[in-house]
Amino acid sequence: MLLETRLQAASEPAHNAALKRRMLDALKHYGVSSVGFYWPLAGEFDARATIAIWLAADTQREASLPIIKERGVPLEFHAWAPDTPMKIGHHKIAEPTSGRVMVPALLFVPCVGFDADGFRLGYGGGYYDRTLAAWPAAQKPLTVGIAYEACRTDALQREVHDIPLDLIVTEAGLYPRAAQ
């Protein structure tokens, strides 16, 4: 049901324009110089144009996209720019061919759904939870979920390995993780 809800929300140009503004606001607020994000799948907000705008404003900024080296292992983030050649990787998702591994200061994570405690529902592969759990604490990026307001739920069912995000950005607002 949330996948259907997200597809419908993603089809609204006003939602996407507002989400783009809110992402740029979050980037400005945190003042980071390196960002990781995701290649969009059906219904996910396409952040590429937003990240391109952010990159163009300062030549010291860097962006990266995930690489799935193999199933069941943490993601690697490789440098990306709008002109980076891409290849099709696991799950038929485009991956940059730059080969330069990065650890972003801020990581945008796609959400199928989310709750007030900062937990997200993804596709169930566990890639982001595995990746966040594997990063040393000193390298762990600020995690920002990207979602549509219509996909907010009261509480998601959680598994022991689920890691809450620091912030969720939707077209309607910014949701910092509730104090635990």
Buried (B, 14 or more C-beta within 10 A) or exposed (E): EBBEBBEEBBEBEEBBEBBBEBBBEBBEEBEBEBBBBBBBEEBBBBBBEBBBBBBEEEEEBBBBBBBBEEEEEBBBBBBBBEEBEBEEBBEEBBBBEBEEEBBBBBBBBBBBBBBBBBBBBBEEEBBBBBBBEEEEEEEBBBBBBBBBBBBBEEEBEEEEEBBBBBBBBBBBEBBEBEEE
